[in-house]
């Protein structure tokens, strides 16, 4: 059986990064066009930062991706709104910002009031978990653009955050720091092109599978965990944190965006379990490819001085989130892992 990769499923992460760099180069010219304020950080981090007067604002936009296709198959739409909020707020907190406001964009094949209401309920739940307001949005009916069944739709949003102190951009990360991993709730909202190709080619959404405790569809729809409350507690209590990384598309290979002048040595990543083990087994996916594509049970990384590690772990525990050391920061560059007893670069 051929070993399946994310690229085989239709997503070439390398090409995406190249395209993103081109976009970043093009839009950087607009940073000089502001008549009020100043751009502090544009393309390349988890959120854009602008300074207006004495206030630093953070902006980020993201969507749910092909997880919406699973919602359509399940005819269940009350959780993808949580995912949409999570994909935005989990990124914006990584620059040290507190989420304060959110807007959404729903594109539909046809007008469907009950579908919109279900999506809105999820958005509200995500906002509740994030302690922020939804202040508006847009709904568009686009039958010539949105293909699929009658309940076909796409969902995206944008978050505004306020940086109350100095932005958290990763420059303080240094050798000797520890990398702490906070547990995910499952796949979150990334890698679904590969996950669907593997699982839905073998099972229906109502089927059970060996390594899953729910049906395939239920496992695929588990909402993305929102990390706002414990991270805000870290900031409020002034617990030393040098960097935060939301583990999404590209998984652990994104760590260098925080600081490229150090090496992230991940020697304590969890072994594949649950839906990750199911995908690897059914898709014959190489272990390294799994850790380059999925969060593998770690949804957020906290890079902190060793002296802060226990305080960070206890903070997440108070919010019923498991957190443990999964690596260290060393001299060098890039990301290395120890998988199946072998050290290798991701």
N, C-alpha and C positions, 0 to 999 in steps of 0.2 A: 504494500500500500504506500502510495506517494505521501511524503511528509508535506502537510499543508502549511502555508505561510500566510501572513496578513496580505502580502503583495499578491499571492495567488487568488485571494478572495476579492481583490480589486482595490486595495488601499496600499499605495507605495509611500511610506512615511518619508523616505528620502526626498522624493519628488515634491511632497507637500511642503517640507521644510525649505526646499529651494524656492518654491513659489512664494512662500511666506516671506522669505528674505527679500525677494524682488518687490513684493508689495510694500514691505517696510521701507525699502530704499526709495520707492516712488512717493509714498505718503509723507516721508520725512520733510519734504519741501514745504508742507503746510504748517510745520511747527513755527515758521517765521511769520505766518499770516495772522496770528492772533492779535486782535486789537486790545484785548484785555487779558492780563495774566501771562503765564509762561509755562511751556511744556518742560516738565522735569524728567520724564521718562516716557518714551514712546514705545514703538514696537520692540519686542524681545523679552518682555517680562510677563507677569501674570495679569497686569493691568496697566493702563496708561495713567500717568500722573500729571496733573496741572496745578500750578500755583496761582491763586487769585487772591490778592491782598495777603492776609495773614493765614489763609486757609489752603490746605492741600487736599485736592479732590482726586479720587481714583475712579476710573471708568473701565468697564469690561462688558463684553457681549459674547454670548454663546448659545448653543441650542442643544437639543436632545439627541440629534442624529437618528440613526436607523432604529433606535429603540421604539420610535413611534410606530414602526411597522409591526412590532410585536403587540403593541397596544391595539392596533387595528385588527390583528388576527384574533386577539382575545376579546375584542369589543369591550375593552375596559380602559377608561380614560381618566380616572380620578387620581392617578399617581404620577403621570408624566409631568405634571406641573411642578411637583416636588423636584423631579430631576432637573427641570429647566432652571429653577431657582438655585438648586445646589451647584450646578455647573458654573454658575456665575459667582455666587457668594464664596464658594470654596476657593476660587481663583483670587478674588479681590482681597480676601483676608491675608493672602500670601505676601502682599506688599505692606501689610500693617494697617489696612484700612477697615473701618467699621461700616458694614453695609447699612445704608439708610433709606434707599428708595430703589424701586424696580419698575420697569415697564416691559410688557410682553408683546409678541407679534405672533398671531395665529393665522396661517394660510390654509384654507379649506377647499376641497373640490366642490362642495356645495354647502349652502347654508344649513346648519344643523344645530339647533338651539340646545338640545340635551347634551351633545358632545362638547359644545363650548362651556356649558355649565359645569360639566365634569372636569374639564381641563382647569377651569377657574378654581374649583374646589382644591385641586392639587396645588395650584399656585399660591392660594391663600395659606394652605398648610405649610408650604415651604417658607413663606414670608413669616408665619408665626414662629417657626423654628429659628429663623434668622433675626427676629425682632426688628423688622423693617416694614415699610409701607409700600404697597403697589399703587402707584400714582397715575397710571394710565396704560395705554397700549394701543394696538391696532389689530383689527380682524379683517382679513381680505378673502373674498371668494374668487378663486382662480381656476375655473374648470379646465382651461386650456393648458395650464401649467402643472397642476397637481394631478398626478395619475394614480390609478388604483381603484379600489372599491369606493362605494358611496361615502364611507366614513374616513376617506383619506385626508390627511392633514400634515402640516409641518408646524413646529413650535420652536421659537427662540425668544431671547429676552436680553435686557441690558440692565446692569446694576450700577448705582452710584454709591461710592463709599467715601468716608471722610477719614483722613489720616490725622489722628489727634496728636501724634508726636512725630518723630523722625521716621520716614519711610523705611520699610524693611526690605532692602534690596540685595542682601547677601554678601555685601563687601566685608562684613565682620567675620564671615566663616573662615576658619583657619584649621590647620592640622592639629589634631588632638580633640576636636569637637566630636560629639557622638551624634549618630543619626538614629532617631527614634521613629518607629513606625506605628501609626494609629490604624486600628482595624477598619476595613471597609465593610459595607453591608452586602457585598457581592460584586458583580461586574461594574456597578455604577452606570455610567452612560458612555462607555468607550469600548472599542473592539467588537461592536455588535455586527459589523459586516462579516468578520470571521466567525464569531459565535453563532450567528444565524446560519451561515453556510454549513457549518459542521452539524449543529444540533437539529435544525429544521429540515435537513436533507434526510435525516434518519428517524426523527420523531415528529409527532404532531404536538401542538401546544398543550394538549390534554394528556399526553403520555407521561409515564413515570420513567425514570432512568436510574441506573445502579447507584450513582453517587449523589443523587438529589433527594432532598427530604420533601419537596413539593413537586408539582408537575413542572414540565419543562417551561411552559408559558409563565407560570407563577414565579419560578426562579429568575427568568429573564426580566420580569417586570418589578423585581424588588427595587424600591426607590433608592436613589443615591443618598448616602449619609451626608448630613450637613454638620460641619465642624465649627460653625460660628461661635456658639456659646462657650465651649472650652477654650478656644483660641482667644476670645475677648477676655476671658478670665485670666489667661496668661499675661495679657497686656496690662490689665487692671492691677494685677498683683506685682507687676514689674519683675516677673520671672525672666531671667536672661534667655533670650532666644536669638540666634544668629540668622536663621533662615527657615522658611516654610515652603513646602512643595506639595501642591495638589497633584496626586498621581492619576493622570488622565491619559489622553492620547500620546503614545510613545512611551508610556509607563516611566520606568526609572531612568531612561535615557534623557529625561528632561532635567535631571538634577543640575547639570552644569549651567543651565540658564541662570541659576542663582549666583554662581561664582565659578568661572572657568579656570582659575589659577590653582585649584586644588583637585585632589582625587577623592571620589566618593567610593569607599570600599564597603560593599554590602555582603557581609559574610554570615548574616543571620536571618535571611529572608525565609518566610514560611514555605513549607513544601506544598505542592498543589493539593487542595482539598475541594470537596463540594463541586460547584459548577466548573471550577478551573480544572479539576481532575477529569471531569466528564468531557470537557472540550478537548483536553490533551489526548485522552484515550480514544475518543470517537474520531478525532481529526488527525491522529498520528502526528501531532505537532511537537516539534523539538522543544526541549525544556527551555533553552535560551530564547527561542522565539516566543514562548509563553510570557517570559519575564520582560521581553521587549514590547509586548502588545497589551497585556492585561495588568491590573494592579495586584493580582495574586493574593488578595486579602489585606493589602496595605493601601489605604485610601489617602493618607496624608503623611508626609515626613516632616519631622521637626528636627532641625539641626541646632544644637545647643551646646554650651560648655558642659563638660562632664559633671561639674558641681551642681548644675541645674536639673540633671536628668530625673532624679527622684521626684522633684517638685512637679515637673512636667507630667510624669507618669501618674502621679496622684491626682493632678487636675483633671486629666481625661477620665480617670477611674470614677471621679465624682459625677461625671456625666455618663457613666455606664459605657465607656468606650475603652477597650483594651489598648494598651500602649506598651511597647517594649523596645529595647535597643536592637537594631537590625544591622548596624554598621558603624564605621568611624570615618572621619575625614583625615586624609593623609597627604603627604607631599606628592605632587604629580599632577595629572590631569585625567579627565574622563571618568567613567564609571566602571568598576570591576565588581564581579560577583563570585561567590563560591557556590556552584550548583553541581549537585551529584558528586561532591568531593573534589571538584576541579575549579581552580580560579580562572576566570576568563573575563574579557572585556565585553560589555553590552553594546 
